[in-house]
Amino acid sequence: PDGSPAVDILTATSWPGYEEGQVLLQPHEVRTSWREFMSSSNVAVQQALAAQQANKMAGSRPPPFWAILAILFLGWNEFMALLWNPVYLVLGLAAFLFGRTLYSELEVDAELSRGALPAALSIAGKLGPATRAVLHRTLESLQGVMTKLPEEVAQVKSYISDQELSASVSSQHNASAPGLKQRRGGGNAGYQGTPSATDQAPATPDDKPKAH
């Protein structure tokens, strides 16, 4: 009833204003049930936190060294096939990026912390929408790249033409520099100086040696 007095649940032994047939749980039973609920919920929360921490540590731990060597030894032929075939290399890189983006979109780590079966059910339910979302973002990125591609190609062509022009000017300058040096060197070598008046005057009879 609305006019019933307030009850202190921590100390009450009965519900005042109610008959025994109307009561499902007495106050002491309510306190006991509440303590049991808090204890079980704390245990469940601690177990979930421990499982999440263990999954994080297992995911961050690198594989053993022998496993890395086995992967390199067994996958050497496939690696060389991808390396020598650019089509396979591009397709493999695209598949890797798509799978990584899908992995992040599905939040696999967070789902696995809840358990294997709930994670499998949740991932299976989100797989279709997440795949469509990743494909949509991938197509948008490709459209953006294709839109910017002509501008990038024009900039590359302009840069290449500028480099070719500067290279041609530099080569012409280097080709004309030796001719200038030769002309300057030839002029200096042929120059003997202005002859003096003594050098230009003819020899006179007095200057000839006399016979003894």
C-alpha positions as YAML, in Angstrom:
chain: A
units: angstrom
residues:
- id: 1
  name: PRO
  ca: [0.00, 0.00, 0.00]
- id: 2
  name: ASP
  ca: [1.00, 3.59, -0.56]
- id: 3
  name: GLY
  ca: [0.71, 4.41, 3.13]
- id: 4
  name: SER
  ca: [3.01, 1.60, 4.27]
- id: 5
  name: PRO
  ca: [6.00, 2.70, 6.36]
- id: 6
  name: ALA
  ca: [9.50, 2.66, 4.96]
- id: 7
  name: VAL
  ca: [11.44, -0.55, 5.49]
- id: 8
  name: ASP
  ca: [15.16, -0.86, 6.16]
- id: 9
  name: ILE
  ca: [16.00, -3.90, 4.07]
- id: 10
  name: LEU
  ca: [19.30, -4.44, 5.88]
- id: 11
  name: THR
  ca: [17.72, -4.91, 9.31]
- id: 12
  name: ALA
  ca: [14.06, -5.76, 8.67]
- id: 13
  name: THR
  ca: [12.76, -9.21, 9.51]
- id: 14
  name: SER
  ca: [9.39, -8.91, 7.82]
- id: 15
  name: TRP
  ca: [7.38, -6.74, 5.44]
- id: 16
  name: PRO
  ca: [5.05, -4.55, 7.48]
- id: 17
  name: GLY
  ca: [1.57, -4.13, 6.06]
- id: 18
  name: TYR
  ca: [1.64, -7.40, 4.10]
- id: 19
  name: GLU
  ca: [0.21, -10.76, 5.02]
- id: 20
  name: GLU
  ca: [2.28, -13.94, 4.88]
- id: 21
  name: GLY
  ca: [0.40, -15.21, 1.82]
- id: 22
  name: GLN
  ca: [1.35, -12.06, -0.16]
- id: 23
  name: VAL
  ca: [5.09, -12.33, 0.50]
- id: 24
  name: LEU
  ca: [7.36, -14.35, -1.81]
- id: 25
  name: LEU
  ca: [10.64, -13.62, -0.06]
- id: 26
  name: GLN
  ca: [11.26, -12.40, 3.43]
- id: 27
  name: PRO
  ca: [13.83, -9.60, 3.98]
- id: 28
  name: HIS
  ca: [16.51, -12.01, 5.20]
- id: 29
  name: GLU
  ca: [15.96, -14.18, 2.10]
- id: 30
  name: VAL
  ca: [16.27, -11.07, -0.10]
- id: 31
  name: ARG
  ca: [19.58, -10.20, 1.57]
- id: 32
  name: THR
  ca: [20.86, -13.75, 1.09]
- id: 33
  name: SER
  ca: [19.84, -13.81, -2.59]
- id: 34
  name: TRP
  ca: [21.46, -10.43, -3.17]
- id: 35
  name: ARG
  ca: [24.76, -11.58, -1.63]
- id: 36
  name: GLU
  ca: [24.73, -14.74, -3.74]
- id: 37
  name: PHE
  ca: [24.02, -12.72, -6.88]
- id: 38
  name: MET
  ca: [26.87, -10.28, -6.18]
- id: 39
  name: SER
  ca: [29.28, -13.13, -5.43]
- id: 40
  name: SER
  ca: [28.45, -15.07, -8.61]
- id: 41
  name: SER
  ca: [28.52, -11.93, -10.77]
- id: 42
  name: ASN
  ca: [31.92, -10.91, -9.38]
- id: 43
  name: VAL
  ca: [33.28, -14.36, -10.17]
- id: 44
  name: ALA
  ca: [31.90, -14.21, -13.72]
- id: 45
  name: VAL
  ca: [33.37, -10.74, -14.28]
- id: 46
  name: GLN
  ca: [36.78, -11.83, -12.97]
- id: 47
  name: GLN
  ca: [36.78, -14.89, -15.22]
- id: 48
  name: ALA
  ca: [35.86, -12.77, -18.26]
- id: 49
  name: LEU
  ca: [38.63, -10.27, -17.50]
- id: 50
  name: ALA
  ca: [41.16, -13.07, -17.06]
- id: 51
  name: ALA
  ca: [40.11, -14.69, -20.35]
- id: 52
  name: GLN
  ca: [40.35, -11.34, -22.15]
- id: 53
  name: GLN
  ca: [43.82, -10.70, -20.75]
- id: 54
  name: ALA
  ca: [44.93, -14.21, -21.74]
- id: 55
  name: ASN
  ca: [43.64, -13.69, -25.29]
- id: 56
  name: LYS
  ca: [45.51, -10.41, -25.54]
- id: 57
  name: MET
  ca: [48.74, -11.99, -24.36]
- id: 58
  name: ALA
  ca: [48.30, -14.93, -26.73]
- id: 59
  name: GLY
  ca: [47.62, -12.60, -29.65]
- id: 60
  name: SER
  ca: [50.63, -10.38, -28.96]
- id: 61
  name: ARG
  ca: [53.05, -13.29, -28.50]
- id: 62
  name: PRO
  ca: [55.05, -14.04, -31.68]
- id: 63
  name: PRO
  ca: [55.09, -17.56, -33.13]
- id: 64
  name: PRO
  ca: [58.00, -19.85, -32.22]
- id: 65
  name: PHE
  ca: [61.19, -19.72, -34.23]
- id: 66
  name: TRP
  ca: [60.82, -23.22, -35.64]
- id: 67
  name: ALA
  ca: [57.37, -22.31, -37.00]
- id: 68
  name: ILE
  ca: [58.83, -19.30, -38.81]
- id: 69
  name: LEU
  ca: [61.56, -21.47, -40.34]
- id: 70
  name: ALA
  ca: [59.00, -24.07, -41.42]
- id: 71
  name: ILE
  ca: [56.82, -21.39, -43.04]
- id: 72
  name: LEU
  ca: [59.82, -20.00, -44.93]
- id: 73
  name: PHE
  ca: [60.97, -23.45, -46.05]
- id: 74
  name: LEU
  ca: [57.56, -24.73, -47.13]
- id: 75
  name: GLY
  ca: [56.39, -21.51, -48.72]
- id: 76
  name: TRP
  ca: [59.55, -20.62, -50.64]
- id: 77
  name: ASN
  ca: [58.18, -21.78, -54.00]
- id: 78
  name: GLU
  ca: [54.94, -19.85, -53.53]
- id: 79
  name: PHE
  ca: [56.88, -16.77, -52.47]
- id: 80
  name: MET
  ca: [59.03, -16.90, -55.59]
- id: 81
  name: ALA
  ca: [55.94, -17.43, -57.76]
- id: 82
  name: LEU
  ca: [54.37, -14.31, -56.27]
- id: 83
  name: LEU
  ca: [57.59, -12.37, -56.63]
- id: 84
  name: TRP
  ca: [58.08, -13.22, -60.30]
- id: 85
  name: ASN
  ca: [54.40, -12.77, -61.22]
- id: 86
  name: PRO
  ca: [53.20, -9.19, -60.56]
- id: 87
  name: VAL
  ca: [49.55, -10.16, -61.07]
- id: 88
  name: TYR
  ca: [49.65, -12.68, -58.23]
- id: 89
  name: LEU
  ca: [51.55, -10.20, -56.11]
- id: 90
  name: VAL
  ca: [48.95, -7.46, -56.58]
- id: 91
  name: LEU
  ca: [46.07, -9.87, -56.01]
- id: 92
  name: GLY
  ca: [47.72, -11.24, -52.87]
- id: 93
  name: LEU
  ca: [48.31, -7.76, -51.51]
- id: 94
  name: ALA
  ca: [44.70, -6.74, -52.22]
- id: 95
  name: ALA
  ca: [43.40, -9.91, -50.53]
- id: 96
  name: PHE
  ca: [45.60, -9.28, -47.50]
- id: 97
  name: LEU
  ca: [44.41, -5.67, -47.12]
- id: 98
  name: PHE
  ca: [40.78, -6.70, -47.59]
- id: 99
  name: GLY
  ca: [41.07, -9.46, -44.98]
- id: 100
  name: ARG
  ca: [42.77, -7.14, -42.51]
- id: 101
  name: THR
  ca: [40.08, -4.49, -42.92]
- id: 102
  name: LEU
  ca: [37.35, -7.11, -42.57]
- id: 103
  name: TYR
  ca: [39.04, -8.48, -39.44]
- id: 104
  name: SER
  ca: [39.00, -5.01, -37.87]
- id: 105
  name: GLU
  ca: [35.40, -4.42, -38.97]
- id: 106
  name: LEU
  ca: [34.20, -7.66, -37.37]
- id: 107
  name: GLU
  ca: [36.04, -6.90, -34.09]
- id: 108
  name: VAL
  ca: [37.23, -10.49, -33.87]
- id: 109
  name: ASP
  ca: [39.38, -9.93, -30.76]
- id: 110
  name: ALA
  ca: [36.50, -8.43, -28.80]
- id: 111
  name: GLU
  ca: [34.15, -11.20, -29.92]
- id: 112
  name: LEU
  ca: [36.58, -13.97, -28.99]
- id: 113
  name: SER
  ca: [36.87, -12.59, -25.46]
- id: 114
  name: ARG
  ca: [33.21, -13.59, -24.96]
- id: 115
  name: GLY
  ca: [33.88, -17.22, -25.82]
- id: 116
  name: ALA
  ca: [34.25, -19.40, -28.89]
- id: 117
  name: LEU
  ca: [30.59, -20.22, -29.54]
- id: 118
  name: PRO
  ca: [29.15, -16.71, -28.92]
- id: 119
  name: ALA
  ca: [31.98, -15.26, -31.02]
- id: 120
  name: ALA
  ca: [31.26, -17.63, -33.90]
- id: 121
  name: LEU
  ca: [27.54, -16.82, -33.84]
- id: 122
  name: SER
  ca: [28.13, -13.07, -33.62]
- id: 123
  name: ILE
  ca: [30.77, -13.07, -36.41]
- id: 124
  name: ALA
  ca: [28.52, -15.16, -38.64]
- id: 125
  name: GLY
  ca: [25.70, -12.66, -38.13]
- id: 126
  name: LYS
  ca: [27.89, -9.63, -38.87]
- id: 127
  name: LEU
  ca: [29.86, -11.16, -41.75]
- id: 128
  name: GLY
  ca: [27.51, -10.08, -44.56]
- id: 129
  name: PRO
  ca: [27.02, -6.42, -43.51]
- id: 130
  name: ALA
  ca: [30.71, -6.05, -42.65]
- id: 131
  name: THR
  ca: [31.76, -7.44, -46.05]
- id: 132
  name: ARG
  ca: [29.44, -5.04, -47.86]
- id: 133
  name: ALA
  ca: [30.72, -2.12, -45.80]
- id: 134
  name: VAL
  ca: [34.36, -2.98, -46.53]
- id: 135
  name: LEU
  ca: [33.63, -3.39, -50.26]
- id: 136
  name: HIS
  ca: [31.82, -0.05, -50.31]
- id: 137
  name: ARG
  ca: [34.76, 1.72, -48.65]
- id: 138
  name: THR
  ca: [37.19, -0.01, -50.99]
- id: 139
  name: LEU
  ca: [35.25, 1.14, -54.05]
- id: 140
  name: GLU
  ca: [35.11, 4.68, -52.71]
- id: 141
  name: SER
  ca: [38.88, 4.63, -52.17]
- id: 142
  name: LEU
  ca: [39.44, 3.34, -55.71]
- id: 143
  name: GLN
  ca: [37.19, 6.05, -57.12]
- id: 144
  name: GLY
  ca: [39.15, 8.68, -55.22]
- id: 145
  name: VAL
  ca: [42.43, 7.29, -56.52]
- id: 146
  name: MET
  ca: [41.14, 7.18, -60.10]
- id: 147
  name: THR
  ca: [39.91, 10.75, -59.76]
- id: 148
  name: LYS
  ca: [43.29, 11.99, -58.57]
- id: 149
  name: LEU
  ca: [45.27, 9.83, -61.00]
- id: 150
  name: PRO
  ca: [45.13, 12.24, -64.02]
- id: 151
  name: GLU
  ca: [46.39, 15.10, -61.86]
- id: 152
  name: GLU
  ca: [49.23, 12.97, -60.54]
- id: 153
  name: VAL
  ca: [50.14, 11.84, -64.07]
- id: 154
  name: ALA
  ca: [50.11, 15.45, -65.30]
- id: 155
  name: GLN
  ca: [52.39, 16.50, -62.45]
- id: 156
  name: VAL
  ca: [54.78, 13.64, -63.18]
- id: 157
  name: LYS
  ca: [54.86, 14.53, -66.90]
- id: 158
  name: SER
  ca: [55.49, 18.19, -66.09]
- id: 159
  name: TYR
  ca: [58.30, 17.24, -63.74]
- id: 160
  name: ILE
  ca: [59.86, 14.93, -66.33]
- id: 161
  name: SER
  ca: [59.66, 17.60, -69.06]
- id: 162
  name: ASP
  ca: [61.28, 20.15, -66.75]
- id: 163
  name: GLN
  ca: [64.07, 17.71, -65.94]
- id: 164
  name: GLU
  ca: [64.62, 16.93, -69.64]
- id: 165
  name: LEU
  ca: [64.70, 20.64, -70.49]
- id: 166
  name: SER
  ca: [67.24, 21.39, -67.76]
- id: 167
  name: ALA
  ca: [69.33, 18.39, -68.85]
- id: 168
  name: SER
  ca: [69.33, 19.52, -72.51]
- id: 169
  name: VAL
  ca: [70.33, 23.07, -71.54]
- id: 170
  name: SER
  ca: [73.11, 21.74, -69.34]
- id: 171
  name: SER
  ca: [74.38, 19.42, -72.11]
- id: 172
  name: GLN
  ca: [74.39, 22.26, -74.66]
- id: 173
  name: HIS
  ca: [76.28, 24.46, -72.25]
- id: 174
  name: ASN
  ca: [78.84, 21.73, -71.59]
- id: 175
  name: ALA
  ca: [79.24, 21.11, -75.35]
- id: 176
  name: SER
  ca: [79.88, 24.79, -76.14]
- id: 177
  name: ALA
  ca: [82.29, 25.36, -73.25]
- id: 178
  name: PRO
  ca: [85.33, 23.48, -74.80]
- id: 179
  name: GLY
  ca: [85.05, 25.47, -78.08]
- id: 180
  name: LEU
  ca: [85.17, 28.73, -76.17]
- id: 181
  name: LYS
  ca: [88.20, 27.54, -74.24]
- id: 182
  name: GLN
  ca: [89.99, 26.48, -77.46]
- id: 183
  name: ARG
  ca: [89.33, 29.80, -79.17]
- id: 184
  name: ARG
  ca: [90.55, 31.68, -76.15]
- id: 185
  name: GLY
  ca: [93.65, 29.47, -75.88]
- id: 186
  name: GLY
  ca: [94.47, 29.86, -79.64]
- id: 187
  name: GLY
  ca: [94.28, 33.64, -79.46]
- id: 188
  name: ASN
  ca: [96.59, 33.76, -76.50]
- id: 189
  name: ALA
  ca: [99.09, 31.36, -78.13]
- id: 190
  name: GLY
  ca: [99.25, 33.32, -81.43]
- id: 191
  name: TYR
  ca: [99.75, 36.59, -79.66]
- id: 192
  name: GLN
  ca: [103.50, 37.42, -79.64]
- id: 193
  name: GLY
  ca: [103.27, 40.97, -78.38]
- id: 194
  name: THR
  ca: [103.67, 44.25, -80.27]
- id: 195
  name: PRO
  ca: [107.13, 44.40, -81.98]
- id: 196
  name: SER
  ca: [109.31, 47.27, -80.90]
- id: 197
  name: ALA
  ca: [110.89, 49.83, -83.22]
- id: 198
  name: THR
  ca: [114.28, 48.18, -82.92]
- id: 199
  name: ASP
  ca: [112.88, 44.88, -83.97]
- id: 200
  name: GLN
  ca: [111.13, 46.40, -86.99]
- id: 201
  name: ALA
  ca: [114.17, 48.48, -88.28]
- id: 202
  name: PRO
  ca: [116.25, 46.80, -91.08]
- id: 203
  name: ALA
  ca: [119.90, 46.11, -90.60]
- id: 204
  name: THR
  ca: [122.30, 48.88, -91.87]
- id: 205
  name: PRO
  ca: [125.75, 48.39, -93.47]
- id: 206
  name: ASP
  ca: [127.41, 49.79, -90.36]
- id: 207
  name: ASP
  ca: [125.86, 47.09, -88.30]
- id: 208
  name: LYS
  ca: [127.44, 44.32, -90.42]
- id: 209
  name: PRO
  ca: [130.61, 42.77, -88.92]
- id: 210
  name: LYS
  ca: [133.93, 43.99, -90.40]
- id: 211
  name: ALA
  ca: [136.42, 41.55, -91.84]
- id: 212
  name: HIS
  ca: [139.88, 41.63, -90.22]
...
